[in-house]
Amino acid sequence: MSLQVKASASSQSLPAIPANTSTVAASSTNTSYNQSAELTEQLADVPVTAGRYTWPNGDYYEGEFRDNVMHGFGAYHYIKTGNSYQGQWYKGKKHGEGIFYNRKKGEVYEGTWKDGMRNGNGTMTSEREGWKYTGKFHNNLQHGYGVMVDQDGRYDGNWSKGRRHGPGKTLYADGVVYEGLWLHDQYHGRGTFQCPAYTYTGDWQQGHMHGHGECQMANGSVYIGGYVRGVREGEGEEVLADGSRYQGHFANNLRNGEGTFAYPSGDKCFGNWKNNVLEGAGIYTYADGRTIMVMYQEGRCIKI
């Protein structure tokens, strides 16, 4: 999810402040916001003036100025949109700690700003859409480590330019869990997916099981082998709950091609498979080592 919030205007030089504006020290900045070490150093011992300025479009700012530029602590109100910002400023830009309210989206950001954009640690909440993000931001987007909680569940991990990217864990509202690597908001790389039907650990590509992996089914069977875009493909091994085992080729999620099926008794049959059943000539090997040639049709032995 990419979160966009309208940034403030760039540094503006304002007309002279009305005569009734008083001069105060920078230490009068609202103490409800803790200044960062950087901003504290920048503002230390710099005289500021406090007042109000209204733009022709109705927007207005109330707070501290330096050289007729918003600088220190103040509140900016966007009349047309209903948005507002309250917090620290530096040379006309949001910079330091502050709160931005986006009325149209119903979003609130509270955290660190730099050069007019969300940068650093912060919390962004949308009551309208039912989500909350707490973590790192860079240039207005989630970037770095952060936690997103929404109606679908909870993601705890790394972000890049507003999208899940790198190691992370998602616990979905229905109990499904994915933990592993992400790329551009999709499962990508090595990861584990757990749901009531199965647990898969292995390779992912663009949200699909792709590469090599192990899948343990709820019915007790296990598959280890290749996947292509979510289906079993290539060489693999399937162990069923009763102990029987298939080793061979898969295509379109089914046994297709050459393969050997071993029974719990120790007997084995080798041949060509088509959509999960033997087809054509095969070799049947008994547990004691005896072998016979057989012929299969749609999985049934029709000739010995």
Secondary structure, 3 states (H helix, E strand, C coil): CCCCCCCCCCCCCCCCCCCCCCEECHHHCCCCCCCCHHHHHHHCCCCEEEEEEECCCCCEEEEEEECCEEEEEEEEECCCCCCEEEEEEECCEEEEEEEEEECCCCEEEEEEEECCEEEEEEEEEECCCCEEEEEEEECCEEEEEEEEEECCEEEEEEEECCEEEEEEEEEECCCCEEEEEEECCEEEEEEEEECCCEEEEEEEECCEEEEEEEEEECCCCEEEEEEECCEEEEEEEEECCCCCEEEEEEECCEEEEEEEEECCCCCEEEEEEECCEEEEEEEEECCCCCEEEEEEECCEEEEC
